[in-house]
Amino acid sequence: MSSRDGFDEFVATYERRLRQALTAAFGIDQGREAAADALAYAWEHWDRVAPMANPAGYLFVVGRDRHRRRVRDRRSRPVFDVGPERAEPWCEPALVAQLAGLSDRERIAVMLVNAFEWTLTEVADLWGVSKSTVQTHAERGMTKLRAGMGVTS
């Protein structure tokens, strides 16, 4: 039996969500890079990662922390390129600046819940917090986005 048993299944199950979460945190290109770093870490340390209660949440933190160490200016905002040459769906260009103006937790909650259609429970599990904490961040973020975009609900 290999020390990497279950790794391929883990990647098949969690890679997409890990990439989405880190993309919400750091933008498209940097989020993908952070997800790749996190999965490389998981491969190297699979014996420790595999038995964890929340390996995806742990790897989210690994990807986040490794990205932050690489980026000198921790106040840098994520980059969401919405040009027509991107494979991702086009969105209102003003939304990009508004998303960048949210706190990290607000932006990640808004994007995961509203753009990637995660449940509040799924985000809470990733972060290791209560569902109500995620709901608070998502609601605050949406309120700020609506105000910044001049949208009344």
N, C-alpha and C positions, 0 to 999 in steps of 0.2 A: 504494500500500500504506500502510495506516494505521500510525502509531507504536504503536497499541494492539492490533495483530494478535495473536491468541492469548489476549487477556485473558479473554474470555467463556469460552473453553474451560478456562483455568486456574481460573476461579471455579467452573465446573461440576464440575471434578475435585477441587479442594482446599478449597472454602469449608466444607463440612460438617466435614471433619477439623480444619481450623483453628479453627472454632467449638467443636468438642468439646474440643480441647486447651486453649483459653483458658477454656472453661467449667470444666474440671477445675482450672485454676489459680485462677480468681477467683469462681467461682459462676455461676449461670445468667445473671442479668441483666448483670452486669459482664463476664462472659466474652463474651457476645454483643456488647456494646458494644466490647470490645477487638478482637474479630474484625472488626467493621465498620470500626474505625479502621485496622486493618492492611490491609484490602482497599482502603480509600480511599487509603492511602499507596501501595499497589501500583499503583493506577490513575494516581496523580499521577507516579509514578516508574517506569512500566512499562518504559521503555527500559533502565533499569538492572536492574530485578528480573527481567525475562523471561529473560535469558541466564544467570542464576545457576545453579549446580549444585544448590542446595537452596533454591528460592524459598519454599517453605512453611515451612521451618525459620527462614529469615530473617524472614519475616512474623510468625511466632510470637514472635520476639524483639521485633520492632517493636510488636506488640500488647501484649506484656507490659510493655515499657518505657514506652509511652505511657500505659498504665493506671496504672502505678506513679507516674508524674509527676502524674497527676490526683489520685491518692489520697494525701493528706498522711501518714496514719499507715500506714507500710509494714508494720506488724505486724498490720494488720487481717486478719481471717480471711475466707475466702470464704463466701458465703451460698448455701446449697442449700435452697430452699423446697420442702418435700415435701407441702404441703397438698393437699387434694383438688381445689382450684380450678386447680391447675397441670396442663398438658397432659402433663408428663413422668410416668413411672410412679411410683407411690407406693413408698416404701421405709421400712424401720424408722427411726423418728424418731431413735433414739439413734445411728444410723450417721452422721447429719449432724455431730453434735458430735465424734464420733471421727475423721471425715475431716478436720475443721477442725484437729484436734490433730496431724495428720501434718505432716512437712516438706513444702514445696512439691513437691519432686521425688518424694517417696514418694506423695503424694496424686495427683499427675498420672499417675504410672506405674500406680498401682492403678486409677484410674478409666479410663484409656485402655485398659489391658489387660483388666481384668475387667468394667467396665461397658459400654464402647464396643467391646470385642472387637478391639482393635488387636493386631497381633503385636508381639513385642519388637523385631523389626527395624524395623517402621514407627515405633515410638516412638524408637528409636535414630537413625533417619534424620532425624526431626524435630528432635531435640536435637543431632545431630551428635556422638554418643558411641557407644561400643561397645554391642552387644547385652547383654553381661554387666553393664554398668553399669546399664542399665534393669532387668535381672532382679534385681539386688541391691536397687535402690530398691523395686521391686514386692514382693519377698519381705519386706523389712523392714517396708514399709507394711502388708502383709497380717498379718504377725505382730503388729504393734501393734494393728491393728483387732481381730483375734481376741482378744487379751488384754483390750483395752478393753471388748469386748462380752461377755466371759466365755464365749467359744466355744472348745471344745477341738477340735482337728483330729485 
